[in-house]
Amino acid sequence: GMDYWPKNAKIIQIDADHKMLGLVKKISVGICGDAKAAAVALSQRLAERTLACDATRGSRADQIATEKAAWEKELDEWTHERDPYSLDMIEEQAKERTFNGGHYLHPRQVLRELEKAMPEDVMVSTDIGNINSVANSYLRFNKPRSFFAAMSWGNCGYAFPTIIGAKVAAPHRPAVSYAGDGAWGMSLMETLTCVRHNIPVTAVVFHNRQWGA
C-alpha cells in the first residue's frame, strides 16, 4: 500500500471509535472523541503559543503553490496515452462503430474536461476501479461534504446510490457520480429510484469493457 506519512512526523489520531486508534499507523497520541470537538480544543490550547512552523509559513506556502502548478502541468500532459497497451486499445476501438458517429476519448481527457465543467457547489461520488482512483487527481472542492468514495471498503456499485442519497440530503446542490461500466452494471437499476422519487442526479459511466482497469 501507499505510505504517504512523513518519516519523522509525530501523528495525533482522533477517532470516535477507540479501536481505530493506531490501527493503520503507529501514532504518538490517540484521542478518542468527536473530531470537531477535539480539533477545537487543540486549537484553543495552541492559540497563545509560538509554533515552530510559523517561521517557515511563507516559504511553505510558496513551495505548495509551485508544486501545485507543476502538478497541474503534469496532469495536462497526461491527457493522451502513449503506452503500448493504451495505443493497442485505441487501435482496436477505432475499428468499431462509435456512438453517434463520435470519437473515443482518453479517460484522463474526459476527467479534465469534467473538472472544468463542474459547478462550484457540486457533490461527486466515485466508485471503485482504476478510473475512479485516477479521478481523485482531477476533482476540486471548496466545501465539506462534497466528495464521497468507497476508499478501502471497495464495494463495487457504490457511487450511484450514494450520490442519490447525497442529493436527497442536499437537494439544492448538483450531484454527479463516476463509475466504470462494471460498477454501473451493479447500480444502474437505481435509476428507477430516481424516476419514482424525482431525484435529479447525473451519472458518468466510463466504458472500457474491462473489470478493474
Buried (B, 14 or more C-beta within 10 A) or exposed (E): EEEEEEEEEEBEBBBEEEEEBBEEEEBEEBBBEEEEEBEEEEEEEEEEEEEEEEEEEEEEEEEEEEEEEEEEEEBEEBBEBEEEEEEEBEEEBEEEEEEEEEEBEBBBBBBBEBBEEBEEEBBBBBBBBBBBEBBEBBBEBEEEEBBBBBEEEEEBBBBBBBBBBBBEEBEEBBBBBBBBBBBBEBBBEBBEBBEEEEBEBEBBBBEBEEEEB
